[in-house]
Amino acid sequence: MRLTPRALLHRMPFRTRLALAFSGLFLITGILLLAFVVVLARYGTAQQVQGISVTYGDLPTGQADPFEPAHPTRPDLTRDPPSDVAMIQKIDQTVRAVQDTALRQMVLWSAVGLLVLALLAGLLGWWLAGRALHPVASMTDTVRRIGEQNLHQRLALTGPDDELHRLADTFDTMLDRLERSFESQRRFVANASHELKTPLAVQRTTLQVGLADPLPDGLTEVREDLLSANREAEQLINALLLLARSDRGLEKTEPVDLVAATRLVAAELAPLAAEAGLRLDTDIDTGTGAGADAGVPLVVSGDPVLLRHLLTNLVRNAIQYNHPGGRVLVRLDTSSVTVTNTGARVPADRISDLFEPFRRLDGDRTATTGHGLGLSIAASIARAHHAALTARPGPEGGLALTLRFP
């Protein structure tokens, strides 16, 4: 697609456009000044040439040219008027030729000087634009570092009360509102979850005691359904509590051995995988050769409880959304953990939806157990540890989830 000059100009960085504007304004101003000087110079020299011609044409009879030295071969002006007129015309032509040559040289060298100065003006404009935009660049870097986990940071721009200072103050005010909104939401989720846990615990106890064996025919199945619904509600509340906790960030960290945590999670979920008819394998390679998976630690700084929940959610999700006879592979290398499973093919444009709370892709995924919080909790814990959690469709269906630590 061919870009128009206007579209090309709009694609240039603002600093480049500002420098080009400096150069263009200087060039236009210089051209106008040069044209003004040339017009005045031509008009002035034309007046001078006309004055010179009149002086030669009005020489009195019998008076020789006072500016011409005596020459033995020169005819006498008083005795040869026609030759006097020819000489005056020749002098006039010579003066005009000198005038044109001087103007051409002046225009040529003025244009060269104007181009050089326009280039210097552009460089100076580039430097001045950089100096003027430096506060904006600092503000941009600060804004990029501000996220959900560090909404307490502010621009706090110092300097005169100008447009940039007012822009920074406005942005800080917006961050204040966002921080209060996020904090209020987190407190609501945490408080609501805590408040709901107590009546659910009382409900479970009442069901277990009030509907203890022996029961009449038909009530045993009802009791199991009620207890199952109670357990589902407790799991949902615990998941919400975990999500709220991870969203608040890390209060303290300690070294965590990912190799040991991965082995522990795999051992805990192995019965669940066997019950679903899946094969759960681990491949641990910390980059130290053949014996890498034999007790070589891979330590990261973080919350051990949250990191264990993160790994558990990744592996449980790979088991839950799979098909009988499928496989789950947990691979750990020097800086990342990758969980790959088989299963239904996942469209690449829908993967981002899986990291949203209570989001599933289709009816098959909705029909399975769970609340759609596993990957959203995993993503929240990863952000709290400054890690990146990404997903891509597996080569044979399913997903490949990669957790990469900095």
JOPE-V513793 format. One record per residue. N is the residue number from 1. PHI is phi in degrees with one decimal (* if undefined). BURIAL is 1 if it has 16 or more other ideal C-beta (glycine too) atoms within 10 Angstrom, else 0. Layout:
BEGIN
n=(N & N)
phi=(PHI & PHI)
burial=(BURIAL & BURIAL)
END
This chain:
BEGIN
n=(1 & 2 & 3 & 4 & 5 & 6 & 7 & 8 & 9 & 10 & 11 & 12 & 13 & 14 & 15 & 16 & 17 & 18 & 19 & 20 & 21 & 22 & 23 & 24 & 25 & 26 & 27 & 28 & 29 & 30 & 31 & 32 & 33 & 34 & 35 & 36 & 37 & 38 & 39 & 40 & 41 & 42 & 43 & 44 & 45 & 46 & 47 & 48 & 49 & 50 & 51 & 52 & 53 & 54 & 55 & 56 & 57 & 58 & 59 & 60 & 61 & 62 & 63 & 64 & 65 & 66 & 67 & 68 & 69 & 70 & 71 & 72 & 73 & 74 & 75 & 76 & 77 & 78 & 79 & 80 & 81 & 82 & 83 & 84 & 85 & 86 & 87 & 88 & 89 & 90 & 91 & 92 & 93 & 94 & 95 & 96 & 97 & 98 & 99 & 100 & 101 & 102 & 103 & 104 & 105 & 106 & 107 & 108 & 109 & 110 & 111 & 112 & 113 & 114 & 115 & 116 & 117 & 118 & 119 & 120 & 121 & 122 & 123 & 124 & 125 & 126 & 127 & 128 & 129 & 130 & 131 & 132 & 133 & 134 & 135 & 136 & 137 & 138 & 139 & 140 & 141 & 142 & 143 & 144 & 145 & 146 & 147 & 148 & 149 & 150 & 151 & 152 & 153 & 154 & 155 & 156 & 157 & 158 & 159 & 160 & 161 & 162 & 163 & 164 & 165 & 166 & 167 & 168 & 169 & 170 & 171 & 172 & 173 & 174 & 175 & 176 & 177 & 178 & 179 & 180 & 181 & 182 & 183 & 184 & 185 & 186 & 187 & 188 & 189 & 190 & 191 & 192 & 193 & 194 & 195 & 196 & 197 & 198 & 199 & 200 & 201 & 202 & 203 & 204 & 205 & 206 & 207 & 208 & 209 & 210 & 211 & 212 & 213 & 214 & 215 & 216 & 217 & 218 & 219 & 220 & 221 & 222 & 223 & 224 & 225 & 226 & 227 & 228 & 229 & 230 & 231 & 232 & 233 & 234 & 235 & 236 & 237 & 238 & 239 & 240 & 241 & 242 & 243 & 244 & 245 & 246 & 247 & 248 & 249 & 250 & 251 & 252 & 253 & 254 & 255 & 256 & 257 & 258 & 259 & 260 & 261 & 262 & 263 & 264 & 265 & 266 & 267 & 268 & 269 & 270 & 271 & 272 & 273 & 274 & 275 & 276 & 277 & 278 & 279 & 280 & 281 & 282 & 283 & 284 & 285 & 286 & 287 & 288 & 289 & 290 & 291 & 292 & 293 & 294 & 295 & 296 & 297 & 298 & 299 & 300 & 301 & 302 & 303 & 304 & 305 & 306 & 307 & 308 & 309 & 310 & 311 & 312 & 313 & 314 & 315 & 316 & 317 & 318 & 319 & 320 & 321 & 322 & 323 & 324 & 325 & 326 & 327 & 328 & 329 & 330 & 331 & 332 & 333 & 334 & 335 & 336 & 337 & 338 & 339 & 340 & 341 & 342 & 343 & 344 & 345 & 346 & 347 & 348 & 349 & 350 & 351 & 352 & 353 & 354 & 355 & 356 & 357 & 358 & 359 & 360 & 361 & 362 & 363 & 364 & 365 & 366 & 367 & 368 & 369 & 370 & 371 & 372 & 373 & 374 & 375 & 376 & 377 & 378 & 379 & 380 & 381 & 382 & 383 & 384 & 385 & 386 & 387 & 388 & 389 & 390 & 391 & 392 & 393 & 394 & 395 & 396 & 397 & 398 & 399 & 400 & 401 & 402 & 403 & 404 & 405 & 406)
phi=(* & -84.4 & -90.1 & -75.4 & -56.7 & -68.1 & -65.5 & -63.9 & -65.8 & -69.2 & -81.8 & -72.6 & -61.3 & -61.0 & -63.6 & -65.3 & -63.3 & -66.9 & -64.6 & -64.6 & -64.9 & -58.0 & -63.3 & -63.3 & -64.1 & -64.1 & -65.8 & -63.8 & -62.1 & -64.5 & -64.6 & -62.8 & -64.7 & -63.9 & -63.4 & -63.2 & -65.8 & -64.3 & -62.6 & -65.0 & -64.6 & -65.6 & -65.2 & -65.5 & -68.3 & -63.0 & -65.1 & -66.3 & -63.2 & -62.3 & -64.7 & -65.6 & -63.5 & -63.7 & -62.2 & -73.4 & -74.1 & -103.3 & -61.3 & -68.4 & -65.6 & 88.9 & -108.2 & -81.9 & -67.7 & -68.8 & -93.2 & -105.2 & -68.1 & -65.5 & -138.8 & -68.1 & -94.7 & -73.6 & -73.2 & -76.5 & -64.1 & -75.3 & -105.5 & -139.2 & -59.9 & -59.4 & -67.2 & -66.1 & -64.6 & -62.9 & -65.8 & -64.7 & -64.4 & -64.2 & -62.7 & -63.1 & -63.6 & -64.4 & -63.3 & -66.1 & -64.4 & -62.7 & -62.7 & -62.3 & -62.3 & -63.4 & -67.0 & -62.6 & -64.2 & -64.3 & -64.5 & -61.4 & -72.0 & -66.7 & -64.3 & -60.9 & -63.0 & -65.9 & -63.5 & -62.3 & -67.0 & -64.3 & -63.1 & -63.6 & -64.2 & -63.8 & -63.9 & -64.7 & -64.4 & -61.2 & -66.5 & -64.4 & -64.2 & -62.4 & -64.7 & -70.3 & -90.6 & -58.1 & -60.9 & -65.7 & -63.5 & -64.0 & -62.4 & -62.8 & -62.0 & -65.8 & -63.6 & -64.4 & -80.3 & -84.2 & -140.8 & -62.3 & -83.1 & -135.7 & -68.7 & -75.2 & -71.2 & -133.3 & -70.0 & 48.8 & -72.0 & -101.9 & 123.9 & -67.4 & -81.3 & -114.4 & -63.3 & -64.6 & -63.7 & -67.5 & -63.2 & -63.7 & -63.4 & -63.8 & -66.8 & -62.5 & -63.3 & -63.6 & -64.7 & -60.0 & -65.4 & -63.9 & -62.5 & -64.2 & -66.7 & -64.1 & -65.5 & -64.9 & -65.5 & -65.4 & -63.8 & -64.0 & -63.6 & -65.2 & -66.3 & -63.5 & -65.0 & -63.1 & -66.7 & -80.4 & -68.1 & -64.2 & -63.6 & -68.0 & -64.8 & -63.8 & -62.5 & -63.3 & -63.4 & -61.8 & -64.0 & -71.0 & -83.2 & -70.2 & -113.3 & -74.9 & -66.6 & -81.5 & -119.2 & -63.4 & -60.4 & 97.2 & -82.6 & -62.1 & -67.5 & -64.2 & -61.6 & -64.7 & -65.0 & -66.5 & -66.1 & -65.1 & -63.8 & -64.9 & -65.6 & -62.2 & -64.5 & -65.5 & -63.7 & -63.2 & -65.6 & -62.5 & -65.8 & -64.6 & -62.4 & -65.4 & -64.2 & -64.9 & -66.5 & -69.1 & -66.7 & -74.4 & 91.6 & -98.3 & -79.9 & -149.0 & -127.9 & -153.1 & -64.6 & -126.1 & -85.0 & -68.7 & -63.2 & -65.4 & -65.6 & -66.3 & -62.2 & -64.9 & -65.2 & -63.2 & -67.7 & -68.4 & -95.7 & -60.5 & -61.0 & -63.7 & -67.0 & -66.2 & -64.5 & -86.3 & 74.8 & -113.8 & -107.2 & -107.1 & -120.1 & -123.4 & -134.4 & -107.6 & -138.9 & -95.2 & 82.4 & -116.8 & 101.4 & -66.6 & -93.5 & -66.2 & -90.4 & -108.0 & 87.5 & -85.8 & -79.1 & -124.7 & -102.2 & -127.9 & -95.1 & 178.3 & -94.1 & -63.0 & -67.3 & -66.4 & -64.6 & -67.3 & -63.0 & -60.9 & -63.5 & -62.0 & -64.5 & -64.0 & -71.1 & -63.8 & -62.6 & -65.7 & -77.3 & -67.2 & -103.1 & -143.0 & -127.7 & -55.9 & 85.4 & -82.6 & -141.3 & -126.6 & -118.6 & -109.6 & -115.5 & -122.8 & -121.0 & -67.4 & -141.4 & -149.5 & -122.1 & -120.9 & -114.9 & -117.5 & -135.4 & -93.9 & 139.9 & -67.0 & -70.7 & -111.6 & -60.9 & -63.9 & -79.3 & -109.4 & -65.5 & -61.3 & -66.8 & -67.6 & -90.5 & -91.8 & -61.2 & 62.4 & -110.4 & -131.3 & -87.1 & -143.9 & -63.6 & -62.9 & -71.1 & -68.9 & -72.9 & -77.3 & -73.3 & 112.3 & -117.4 & 74.7 & -110.2 & -59.4 & -74.6 & -67.3 & -66.1 & -61.3 & -65.2 & -65.8 & -66.0 & -62.0 & -63.0 & -63.6 & -98.6 & 57.3 & -106.4 & -110.8 & -110.4 & -124.5 & -139.7 & -147.6 & -62.3 & -73.4 & -64.8 & -117.6 & 95.9 & 74.7 & -130.9 & -119.0 & -97.1 & -119.3 & -108.4 & -114.6 & -92.0 & -68.6)
burial=(0 & 0 & 0 & 0 & 0 & 0 & 0 & 0 & 0 & 0 & 0 & 0 & 0 & 0 & 1 & 0 & 0 & 1 & 1 & 0 & 0 & 1 & 1 & 0 & 0 & 1 & 1 & 0 & 0 & 1 & 0 & 0 & 0 & 1 & 0 & 0 & 0 & 0 & 0 & 0 & 0 & 0 & 0 & 0 & 1 & 0 & 0 & 0 & 1 & 0 & 0 & 0 & 0 & 0 & 0 & 1 & 0 & 0 & 0 & 0 & 0 & 0 & 0 & 0 & 0 & 0 & 0 & 0 & 0 & 0 & 0 & 0 & 0 & 0 & 0 & 0 & 1 & 0 & 0 & 0 & 0 & 0 & 0 & 1 & 0 & 0 & 1 & 1 & 0 & 0 & 1 & 1 & 0 & 0 & 0 & 0 & 0 & 0 & 1 & 0 & 0 & 0 & 0 & 0 & 0 & 0 & 0 & 0 & 0 & 1 & 0 & 0 & 0 & 1 & 0 & 0 & 0 & 1 & 0 & 0 & 1 & 1 & 0 & 0 & 1 & 1 & 0 & 0 & 1 & 0 & 0 & 0 & 1 & 0 & 1 & 0 & 0 & 0 & 1 & 0 & 0 & 1 & 0 & 0 & 0 & 1 & 0 & 0 & 1 & 0 & 1 & 0 & 0 & 1 & 1 & 0 & 1 & 0 & 0 & 0 & 0 & 0 & 0 & 1 & 0 & 0 & 0 & 1 & 0 & 0 & 1 & 0 & 0 & 0 & 1 & 0 & 0 & 0 & 1 & 0 & 0 & 0 & 0 & 0 & 0 & 1 & 0 & 0 & 1 & 1 & 0 & 0 & 1 & 0 & 0 & 1 & 0 & 0 & 0 & 1 & 0 & 0 & 1 & 1 & 0 & 0 & 1 & 0 & 0 & 0 & 0 & 0 & 0 & 0 & 0 & 0 & 0 & 0 & 0 & 0 & 0 & 0 & 1 & 0 & 0 & 1 & 0 & 0 & 0 & 1 & 0 & 0 & 1 & 1 & 0 & 1 & 1 & 0 & 1 & 1 & 1 & 1 & 1 & 1 & 1 & 1 & 1 & 1 & 1 & 1 & 0 & 0 & 0 & 0 & 0 & 1 & 1 & 1 & 1 & 0 & 1 & 1 & 1 & 0 & 1 & 1 & 0 & 0 & 1 & 1 & 0 & 0 & 1 & 0 & 0 & 1 & 0 & 1 & 0 & 1 & 0 & 1 & 0 & 1 & 0 & 1 & 0 & 0 & 0 & 0 & 0 & 1 & 0 & 0 & 0 & 0 & 0 & 1 & 0 & 1 & 0 & 1 & 1 & 0 & 0 & 1 & 1 & 1 & 1 & 1 & 1 & 1 & 1 & 1 & 1 & 1 & 1 & 1 & 1 & 1 & 1 & 1 & 0 & 0 & 0 & 1 & 1 & 1 & 1 & 1 & 1 & 1 & 0 & 0 & 0 & 0 & 1 & 1 & 1 & 1 & 1 & 1 & 1 & 0 & 0 & 1 & 0 & 0 & 0 & 0 & 1 & 0 & 0 & 1 & 1 & 0 & 1 & 0 & 1 & 1 & 1 & 0 & 0 & 0 & 1 & 0 & 0 & 0 & 0 & 1 & 0 & 1 & 1 & 1 & 1 & 1 & 1 & 1 & 1 & 1 & 1 & 1 & 1 & 1 & 1 & 0 & 1 & 0 & 1 & 0 & 1 & 0 & 0 & 1 & 0 & 0 & 0 & 1 & 1 & 1 & 1 & 1 & 1 & 0 & 1 & 0)
END
